[in-house]
């Protein structure tokens, strides 16, 4: 991985489920676990079709350096505020 390609700042967030004290309803909030540099690339037509077949809303690929704690249930937010 060339460091020059990692030019977009993104936040990695994980879902935190908690229970509202008054209503007892489950509330999902997101907690930032890391801010990292990433390379953002649009999906190829083949990848885009595969993502649609799996009912995902994926429009781009984010490449970051390896981190052990990353899971599929996490999300990325670009520094501009867009969800990836």
NUVOVEX-372998 format. One line per 5 residues: their letters; for each residue x, y, z of N, C-alpha, C. Coordinates in nm, 4 decimals, always signed. Example, Ala and Ser with C-alpha at 12.3 -4.5 7.8 and 13.67 -1.06 7.14 Angstrom:
as = +1.3190 -0.5690 +0.7800 +1.2300 -0.4500 +0.7800 +1.3200 -0.3300 +0.7800 | +1.2850 -0.2250 +0.7080 +1.3670 -0.1060 +0.7140 +1.2900 +0.0030 +0.7870;
***
This chain:
xxxxx = +0.0845 -0.1171 +0.0000 +0.0000 +0.0000 +0.0000 +0.0892 +0.1235 +0.0000 | +0.0689 +0.2075 -0.0982 +0.1446 +0.3319 -0.1059 +0.0720 +0.4386 -0.0242 | +0.1444 +0.5057 +0.0604 +0.0843 +0.6056 +0.1488 +0.0203 +0.7197 +0.0712 | +0.0709 +0.7519 -0.0470 +0.0160 +0.8613 -0.1266 -0.1262 +0.8371 -0.1720 | -0.1681 +0.7118 -0.1842 -0.3043 +0.6807 -0.2254 -0.4045 +0.6989 -0.1116;
xxxxx = -0.3565 +0.6990 +0.0109 -0.4432 +0.7156 +0.1275 -0.4609 +0.8643 +0.1541 | -0.5500 +0.9279 +0.0808 -0.5614 +1.0735 +0.0886 -0.6958 +1.1221 +0.1416 | -0.7862 +1.0299 +0.1777 -0.9170 +1.0681 +0.2303 -0.9236 +1.0323 +0.3784 | -0.9667 +1.1269 +0.4593 -0.9801 +1.1027 +0.6030 -1.1200 +1.0466 +0.6291 | -1.1278 +0.9318 +0.6952 -1.2560 +0.8691 +0.7267 -1.2600 +0.8300 +0.8739;
xxxxx = -1.3815 +0.8195 +0.9257 -1.4030 +0.7702 +1.0614 -1.4624 +0.6310 +1.0524 | -1.4150 +0.5406 +1.1342 -1.4715 +0.4067 +1.1445 -1.5606 +0.4072 +1.2671 | -1.6875 +0.3672 +1.2486 -1.7823 +0.3678 +1.3586 -1.8448 +0.2303 +1.3771 | -1.8802 +0.1987 +1.5016 -1.9507 +0.0740 +1.5305 -2.0824 +0.1071 +1.6002 | -2.1807 +0.0191 +1.5802 -2.3130 +0.0377 +1.6396 -2.3101 -0.0005 +1.7871;
xxxxx = -2.3745 +0.0811 +1.8666 -2.3892 +0.0557 +2.0093 -2.5397 +0.0499 +2.0375 | -2.5866 -0.0624 +2.0870 -2.7274 -0.0767 +2.1219 -2.7438 -0.0536 +2.2709 | -2.8390 +0.0341 +2.3048 -2.8671 +0.0614 +2.4449 -3.0184 +0.0696 +2.4625 | -3.0616 +0.0735 +2.5854 -3.2036 +0.0775 +2.6154 -3.2374 +0.2108 +2.6796 | -3.3421 +0.2745 +2.6282 -3.3883 +0.4009 +2.6837 -3.4430 +0.3760 +2.8236;
xxxxx = -3.4012 +0.4561 +2.9207 -3.4418 +0.4361 +3.0597 -3.5902 +0.4638 +3.0809 | -3.6470 +0.5578 +3.0066 -3.7874 +0.5939 +3.0285 -3.8831 +0.5039 +2.9523 | -3.8567 +0.4809 +2.8223 -3.9508 +0.4040 +2.7402 -3.9149 +0.2566 +2.7296 | -3.7916 +0.2216 +2.7554 -3.7488 +0.0827 +2.7428 -3.7181 +0.0415 +2.6004 | -3.7267 +0.1348 +2.5064 -3.7004 +0.1053 +2.3657 -3.5507 +0.0888 +2.3421;
xxxxx = -3.5171 +0.0020 +2.2471 -3.3772 -0.0148 +2.2083 -3.3360 +0.1002 +2.1178 | -3.2227 +0.1585 +2.1465 -3.1714 +0.2716 +2.0691 -3.0367 +0.2328 +2.0116 | -3.0205 +0.2552 +1.8806 -2.8919 +0.2273 +1.8162 -2.8192 +0.3594 +1.7938 | -2.7004 +0.3717 +1.8514 -2.6160 +0.4880 +1.8296 -2.4841 +0.4395 +1.7714 | -2.4070 +0.5319 +1.7161 -2.2800 +0.4973 +1.6531 -2.1666 +0.5626 +1.7290;
xxxxx = -2.0632 +0.4845 +1.7557 -1.9459 +0.5309 +1.8290 -1.8245 +0.5261 +1.7374 | -1.7509 +0.6371 +1.7295 -1.6285 +0.6413 +1.6497 -1.5187 +0.5659 +1.7233 | -1.4575 +0.4690 +1.6525 -1.3486 +0.3937 +1.7149 -1.2124 +0.4331 +1.6596 | -1.2102 +0.4947 +1.5403 -1.0818 +0.5355 +1.4823 -1.1040 +0.6361 +1.3703 | -1.0054 +0.7211 +1.3507 -0.9991 +0.8101 +1.2343 -0.8741 +0.7695 +1.1580;
xxxxx = -0.8931 +0.7299 +1.0321 -0.7821 +0.6768 +0.9533 -0.7813 +0.7401 +0.8144 | -0.6714 +0.7208 +0.7441 -0.6587 +0.7635 +0.6054 -0.7001 +0.6477 +0.5164 | -0.7721 +0.6785 +0.4072 -0.8234 +0.5740 +0.3186 -0.8110 +0.6173 +0.1736 | -0.8123 +0.5183 +0.0870 -0.8217 +0.5394 -0.0567 -0.9637 +0.5030 -0.0970 | -1.0372 +0.5979 -0.1560 -1.1750 +0.5733 -0.1974 -1.1791 +0.5568 -0.3485;
xxxxx = -1.2373 +0.4460 -0.3922 -1.2439 +0.4146 -0.5340 -1.3868 +0.3771 -0.5697 | -1.4393 +0.4268 -0.6827 -1.5737 +0.3839 -0.7241 -1.5723 +0.2360 -0.7616 | -1.6852 +0.1689 -0.7429 -1.6935 +0.0269 -0.7765 -1.6929 +0.0079 -0.9272 | -1.6342 -0.1010 -0.9706 -1.6436 -0.1373 -1.1116 -1.7859 -0.1869 -1.1379 | -1.8251 -0.1967 -1.2627 -1.9598 -0.2432 -1.2963 -1.9850 -0.3829 -1.2402;
xxxxx = -1.8856 -0.4685 -1.2454 -1.8994 -0.6050 -1.1948 -1.9221 -0.6062 -1.0435 | -1.8447 -0.5264 -0.9709 -1.8613 -0.5184 -0.8256 -1.9956 -0.4570 -0.7883 | -2.0395 -0.3567 -0.8656 -2.1655 -0.2897 -0.8371 -2.2828 -0.3858 -0.8532 | -2.2800 -0.4679 -0.9580 -2.3866 -0.5666 -0.9810 -2.3875 -0.6706 -0.8694 | -2.2703 -0.7139 -0.8263 -2.2616 -0.8102 -0.7161 -2.3155 -0.7506 -0.5867;
xxxxx = -2.2902 -0.6245 -0.5621 -2.3393 -0.5588 -0.4410 -2.4914 -0.5475 -0.4441 | -2.5475 -0.5185 -0.5609 -2.6924 -0.5092 -0.5724 -2.7574 -0.6454 -0.5530 | -2.6931 -0.7512 -0.6000 -2.7476 -0.8856 -0.5839 -2.7545 -0.9231 -0.4369 | -2.6646 -0.8734 -0.3567 -2.6637 -0.9011 -0.2129 -2.7475 -0.7992 -0.1352 | -2.8190 -0.7124 -0.2074 -2.9049 -0.6086 -0.1485 -2.8264 -0.5097 -0.0621;
xxxxx = -2.7066 -0.4805 -0.1017 -2.6246 -0.3814 -0.0323 -2.6374 -0.2472 -0.1018 | -2.6062 -0.1411 -0.0325 -2.6098 -0.0072 -0.0899 -2.4679 +0.0444 -0.1114 | -2.3795 -0.0430 -0.1506 -2.2391 -0.0079 -0.1669 -2.2192 +0.0646 -0.2996 | -2.1514 +0.1802 -0.2956 -2.1237 +0.2551 -0.4180 -1.9747 +0.2798 -0.4368 | -1.8957 +0.2563 -0.3330 -1.7520 +0.2816 -0.3421 -1.6772 +0.1795 -0.2572;
xxxxx = -1.5499 +0.1672 -0.2859 -1.4627 +0.0786 -0.2087 -1.3642 +0.1663 -0.1327 | -1.3511 +0.1384 -0.0041 -1.2553 +0.2098 +0.0789 -1.1434 +0.1133 +0.1151 | -1.0199 +0.1543 +0.0904 -0.9039 +0.0725 +0.1233 -0.8273 +0.1443 +0.2336 | -0.8074 +0.0733 +0.3461 -0.7324 +0.1288 +0.4578 -0.6231 +0.0304 +0.4963 | -0.5342 +0.0740 +0.5806 -0.4340 -0.0177 +0.6344 -0.5026 -0.1178 +0.7269;
xxxxx = -0.4434 -0.2349 +0.7408 -0.5024 -0.3422 +0.8194 -0.5236 -0.2999 +0.9643 | -0.6436 -0.3283 +1.0151 -0.6770 -0.3069 +1.1564 -0.7514 -0.4305 +1.2033 | -0.7104 -0.4860 +1.3139 -0.7654 -0.6131 +1.3614 -0.9116 -0.6015 +1.4047 | -0.9546 -0.4877 +1.4584 -1.0870 -0.4783 +1.5175 -1.1989 -0.4459 +1.4179 | -1.1725 -0.4343 +1.2903 -1.2738 -0.4007 +1.1906 -1.3635 -0.5213 +1.1630;
xxxxx = -1.4972 -0.4963 +1.1612 -1.5938 -0.6008 +1.1282 -1.6884 -0.5499 +1.0191 | -1.7668 -0.6409 +0.9627 -1.8589 -0.6058 +0.8548 -1.9730 -0.5167 +0.9025 | -2.0037 -0.5159 +1.0308 -2.1135 -0.4358 +1.0831 -2.0792 -0.2905 +1.1077 | -1.9585 -0.2506 +1.0781 -1.9154 -0.1127 +1.1010 -1.9410 -0.0283 +0.9771 | -1.9356 +0.1025 +0.9944 -1.9541 +0.1936 +0.8814 -1.8427 +0.2957 +0.8784;
xxxxx = -1.8274 +0.3581 +0.7619 -1.7277 +0.4634 +0.7431 -1.7988 +0.5946 +0.7138 | -1.7441 +0.7018 +0.7658 -1.7944 +0.8348 +0.7351 -1.6782 +0.9180 +0.6835 | -1.6962 +0.9753 +0.5660 -1.5952 +1.0621 +0.5059 -1.5908 +1.1933 +0.5850 | -1.4798 +1.2620 +0.5801 -1.4630 +1.3877 +0.6528 -1.5675 +1.4918 +0.6106 | -1.6227 +1.4790 +0.4881 -1.7258 +1.5717 +0.4417 -1.8629 +1.5404 +0.4998;
xxxx = -1.8750 +1.4269 +0.5712 -2.0020 +1.3908 +0.6329 -2.0794 +1.2841 +0.5574 | -2.0303 +1.2392 +0.4434 -2.0990 +1.1361 +0.3656 -2.0691 +0.9979 +0.4216 | -2.1742 +0.9145 +0.4285 -2.1566 +0.7773 +0.4739 -2.1056 +0.6923 +0.3578 | -2.0130 +0.6024 +0.3860 -1.9579 +0.5147 +0.2835 -2.0005 +0.3727 +0.3104;
***
